Amino acid sequence: MAAGEFHPPSLNDFFPPAVLFEGTPFELDRLMLVRILLSALMMIFFVIAMRSPKIIPRGVQNIGEIALDFVRINIAEEILGKEQGKRFLPVITTIFFLVLASNLGSIIPFINISPNARIGMPLVLAALAYIVFNYVGIKKYGFFKYVKSSIVVPGVPLPLHFLLVPIEFISTFVLRPFTLMVRLMANMLAGHILLVLFFSATQFFFFTSGGFQAVFGVASLAAGIAFTFFELLVIFLQAYVFALLTSVYIDLALHADSH
């Protein structure tokens, strides 16, 4: 390998090979193991925080309650109201903390990538949101009335329905889950790539190029550290937006007749 030679990432960097149970239906690659690890750590945190709750919370319980109250007050109840917010709080909370825990992998040393940077987990979470909000609407209105209420805009001239009905159908039943999935994956993948570029440049300028070019390593290191803090904000915002939009879609399904 020549000094300073650039080597693009291979497909294994994005689609890593199996490391456990290879050749079986249960094979796991590195990203799947990271996903399992981060999800397990999240569950362990809440088990510890809530194992013996006190009336006046302290320590880990206080952190856990603050986190849960944030989702309950600022997402579920803010969008759905107290009654419906309480009803759908379990699924909204699950989505929020699964996204948050998985996203944190992008800034944890020696993990350095979010499992949400690959399509699998965002697809599952988007499918969960899709099933929930459609189930809610169908249960309340029945299948045909729910679909009609979701795609037919009242009070417009008949010819416009030929234009609006397909648009509303695609927007409600295709784009909602698709945008949930792609937004999460694209943001986490972009953040991962930028961090890789910053810190790879730092390594190159400090240890490969030599000479005066090391000064550029200082700049790339500073940019990498700054972007790590920005990525922390993105990690939280993506969890918030995913859970918030899920709540919005549930609310729209509950009030489909007032479309």
C-alpha positions in Angstrom: 0.0 0.0 0.0 1.6 3.3 -1.1 1.7 6.1 1.4 -1.2 8.5 1.0 -3.1 6.1 -1.3 -6.8 6.2 -1.0 -8.8 3.0 -0.7 -12.6 3.3 -1.1 -14.8 1.3 1.3 -15.8 -2.2 0.2 -19.3 -3.6 0.2 -18.4 -5.4 3.5 -18.3 -2.0 5.2 -22.0 -1.5 4.4 -23.1 -5.1 4.3 -20.8 -6.9 6.7 -20.6 -10.7 6.6 -22.1 -12.9 9.2 -20.1 -13.4 12.4 -22.4 -15.8 14.2 -24.5 -18.8 13.0 -23.3 -18.3 9.5 -25.3 -20.3 6.9 -28.4 -20.6 9.1 -31.6 -18.6 9.2 -30.3 -17.1 12.5 -27.0 -15.7 11.2 -25.9 -12.4 12.7 -23.6 -9.8 11.4 -21.8 -7.0 13.3 -24.6 -4.5 12.9 -27.2 -7.0 14.1 -25.1 -7.7 17.2 -24.7 -4.0 17.8 -28.5 -3.6 17.5 -29.1 -6.4 20.0 -26.5 -5.0 22.4 -27.9 -1.5 22.3 -31.5 -2.7 22.7 -30.4 -4.9 25.6 -28.6 -2.1 27.3 -31.7 0.1 26.9 -33.9 -2.5 28.5 -31.4 -3.1 31.3 -31.3 0.6 32.1 -35.1 0.8 32.5 -35.2 -2.4 34.5 -32.7 -1.0 36.9 -34.3 2.4 37.0 -37.8 1.0 37.7 -37.1 -2.1 39.7 -38.1 -0.5 43.0 -39.6 2.9 42.3 -39.8 5.4 45.1 -42.4 8.2 45.5 -39.5 10.7 45.4 -37.3 9.4 42.6 -33.5 9.6 42.9 -30.5 8.6 40.9 -31.2 6.3 37.9 -34.9 6.2 38.6 -35.0 10.0 38.3 -33.3 9.9 34.9 -35.7 7.1 33.7 -38.8 9.0 34.8 -37.6 12.2 33.2 -37.0 10.3 29.9 -40.4 8.7 30.1 -42.2 11.9 31.0 -40.6 13.6 28.1 -42.2 11.2 25.7 -45.5 11.2 27.5 -45.9 14.9 27.8 -44.1 16.3 24.8 -45.0 13.7 22.2 -48.0 11.4 23.2 -50.1 13.9 25.1 -49.1 16.9 23.1 -50.4 15.3 19.9 -53.1 12.8 21.0 -54.3 14.4 24.2 -54.3 12.8 27.7 -56.7 9.9 27.0 -55.4 8.7 23.7 -51.8 9.6 24.7 -52.0 7.2 27.5 -53.6 4.6 25.3 -50.8 4.7 22.7 -47.9 5.6 25.1 -46.4 2.1 25.1 -45.9 1.9 21.3 -44.7 5.5 21.0 -42.3 5.1 23.9 -41.0 1.8 22.4 -40.3 3.5 19.1 -38.7 6.5 20.6 -36.2 4.6 22.8 -35.4 1.9 20.2 -34.5 4.6 17.7 -32.6 6.6 20.3 -30.6 3.6 21.6 -29.8 2.4 18.1 -28.7 5.8 17.0 -26.3 6.2 19.9 -24.1 3.6 18.3 -22.8 6.1 15.8 -20.8 8.0 18.5 -19.9 5.2 20.9 -16.2 4.3 20.5 -15.4 0.9 18.9 -19.0 0.7 17.6 -19.0 3.9 15.5 -22.1 3.2 13.5 -25.8 3.2 14.1 -27.7 0.1 13.1 -30.3 2.5 11.7 -27.8 3.4 9.0 -28.9 0.2 7.3 -32.5 -0.2 6.1 -33.6 -3.2 8.2 -34.4 -1.5 11.5 -36.0 1.6 10.0 -38.1 -0.6 7.9 -39.3 -2.6 10.9 -40.1 0.5 12.9 -41.9 2.2 9.9 -43.9 -1.0 9.4 -44.9 -1.0 13.1 -46.1 2.6 12.9 -47.9 1.9 9.6 -49.7 -1.1 11.1 -50.7 0.8 14.3 -52.2 3.9 12.7 -54.0 1.9 10.0 -55.3 -0.6 12.6 -56.6 2.3 14.7 -58.4 3.9 11.8 -59.9 0.6 10.5 -61.0 -0.4 14.0 -62.8 2.9 14.5 -64.4 3.5 11.1 -64.3 0.1 9.3 -62.0 -0.6 6.4 -63.9 1.1 3.5 -65.0 4.2 5.5 -61.5 4.7 6.8 -59.9 4.5 3.4 -62.6 6.8 1.9 -62.2 9.3 4.7 -58.4 9.2 4.3 -58.3 9.8 0.5 -61.4 11.8 -0.4 -61.1 15.5 0.3 -64.6 16.9 1.0 -66.0 20.0 -0.6 -64.0 20.0 -3.8 -65.5 19.8 -7.4 -66.0 16.3 -8.7 -63.3 16.6 -11.5 -60.7 17.4 -8.9 -61.2 14.1 -7.2 -59.6 12.3 -10.1 -56.4 14.2 -9.3 -56.7 14.4 -5.5 -57.7 10.8 -4.7 -54.5 9.2 -6.1 -52.4 11.9 -4.5 -54.0 11.4 -1.1 -53.8 7.6 -1.4 -50.1 7.7 -2.2 -49.4 10.3 0.5 -51.3 8.4 3.2 -50.6 4.7 2.4 -47.3 4.8 0.6 -45.3 7.9 1.5 -45.9 8.0 5.2 -44.1 4.7 6.0 -41.5 5.3 3.2 -40.5 8.7 4.5 -40.3 7.5 8.1 -38.0 4.7 7.0 -35.8 6.7 4.6 -35.5 9.8 6.8 -34.1 7.8 9.7 -31.8 5.7 7.6 -30.5 8.5 5.4 -29.7 10.8 8.4 -27.8 8.2 10.3 -25.9 6.9 7.2 -24.9 10.5 6.3 -23.7 11.2 9.8 -21.7 8.0 9.9 -20.1 8.8 6.5 -19.2 12.3 7.6 -17.6 11.2 10.8 -15.6 8.5 9.0 -14.4 11.1 6.5 -13.3 13.6 9.3 -11.5 11.0 11.4 -10.0 9.2 8.5 -8.6 12.5 7.3 -7.2 13.1 10.8 -5.4 9.7 10.7 -4.1 10.4 7.2 -2.7 13.9 8.0 -1.2 12.9 11.4 0.3 9.4 10.6 0.6 9.0 6.8 1.2 12.3 5.0 3.8 13.7 7.5 5.4 17.1 7.4 3.5 20.4 7.5 0.3 18.6 6.4 -0.2 17.6 10.0 -1.7 21.0 10.6 -4.6 19.9 8.5 -5.0 17.0 10.9 -5.7 19.4 13.7 -8.4 21.1 11.6 -10.0 17.7 10.6 -9.9 16.5 14.2 -11.6 19.7 15.5 -14.2 19.3 12.8 -14.7 15.7 13.7 -15.2 16.5 17.4 -17.6 19.3 16.5 -19.6 17.1 14.2 -19.8 14.4 16.9 -21.7 16.9 19.1 -23.9 17.8 16.2 -24.5 14.1 15.5 -25.6 13.8 19.2 -28.3 16.4 18.4 -29.3 14.5 15.2 -29.5 11.2 17.2 -32.1 12.8 19.6 -34.0 14.7 16.9 -34.4 11.6 14.7 -35.9 9.6 17.6 -38.1 12.6 18.5 -39.3 13.1 14.9 -40.0 9.4 14.3 -42.1 9.1 17.5 -43.8 12.5 16.8 -44.8 11.6 13.3 -46.1 8.2 14.5 -48.3 10.1 17.0 -49.5 12.5 14.3 -50.4 9.6 11.9 -52.3 7.9 14.7 -54.2 11.1 15.5 -55.0 11.6 11.8 -56.3 8.0 11.7 -58.5 8.6 14.8 -60.0 11.7 13.1 -60.1 10.5 9.5 -63.7 11.6 9.2 -62.7 15.2 9.7 -60.2 15.1 6.9 
